[in-house]
Amino acid sequence: MSIRDSIVVCIEEISSERGFDHASNLFESGVLTSLDVLSLVAFIEDTFSLEITGDEIDMASFGTVDGLVNLVMTLQANAAHGAAAARSHG
């Protein structure tokens, strides 16, 4: 399952919304509430083995499906870069 598909399924489970516009703001459109962010963070951390800091929780990242996909991809790239750097210095 792709990152996008995984995130969409999670949002559908959290909100019980189906067929929402993936480009729309998830909060302004009523798909998610601010409390749903906690479930979404836990899902992303568990599913993709990532750690999300408070600084990374913002509307640019969490407002749309695209923002969430970009966040996961960025965190994965940073984790891979950090692991590669650790191996080269170790």
C-alpha positions in Angstrom: 0.0 0.0 0.0 1.4 3.4 -0.9 2.0 6.2 1.6 -1.0 8.1 0.2 -3.3 5.1 0.4 -2.2 4.3 4.0 -2.9 7.9 5.1 -6.3 8.1 3.3 -7.4 4.8 5.0 -6.3 6.1 8.4 -8.2 9.4 7.9 -11.3 7.4 6.8 -11.0 5.3 9.9 -10.5 8.3 12.3 -13.2 10.5 10.8 -15.7 8.0 9.2 -15.6 10.2 6.2 -15.4 8.5 2.8 -14.8 10.1 -0.6 -13.4 13.4 0.7 -11.4 15.7 -1.5 -7.8 14.8 -0.9 -6.7 18.3 -2.0 -9.0 20.1 0.4 -8.0 21.3 3.9 -8.9 18.4 6.1 -9.8 20.6 9.1 -11.6 23.4 7.2 -13.8 20.8 5.4 -14.6 19.1 8.7 -13.0 15.8 7.8 -10.7 16.0 10.9 -10.7 17.9 14.2 -7.7 19.1 16.1 -8.1 16.1 18.5 -7.8 13.8 15.5 -4.2 15.0 15.0 -3.1 12.8 17.9 -4.5 9.7 16.3 -2.9 10.7 13.0 0.5 11.3 14.5 0.3 7.9 16.3 -0.7 6.2 13.1 2.2 7.8 11.1 4.8 7.0 13.7 3.7 3.4 14.1 3.1 2.6 10.4 6.2 4.3 9.0 8.5 3.9 12.1 9.0 7.6 12.3 9.1 10.2 15.0 7.1 13.4 14.6 8.1 16.3 16.8 5.9 19.2 17.8 7.6 21.5 15.3 6.5 19.2 12.5 2.8 19.4 13.4 1.5 22.4 11.5 -1.2 23.1 8.9 1.2 22.9 6.0 1.9 19.3 6.9 -1.4 18.1 8.4 -3.9 20.3 6.5 -4.1 18.1 3.4 -3.4 14.5 2.3 -0.6 15.9 0.1 1.0 17.7 3.1 0.9 14.5 5.1 2.5 12.4 2.2 5.2 15.1 1.9 5.9 15.0 5.6 6.2 11.2 5.7 8.5 11.3 2.6 10.7 14.1 4.1 11.0 12.3 7.5 11.8 9.0 5.7 14.5 10.8 3.7 15.9 12.5 6.8 16.0 9.2 8.7 17.7 7.4 5.8 20.3 10.3 5.6 20.9 10.2 9.3 21.4 6.4 9.3 23.8 6.7 6.3 25.7 9.4 8.1 25.9 7.3 11.3 27.3 4.3 9.3 29.9 6.4 7.6 31.1 7.8 10.9 30.8 4.6 12.8 
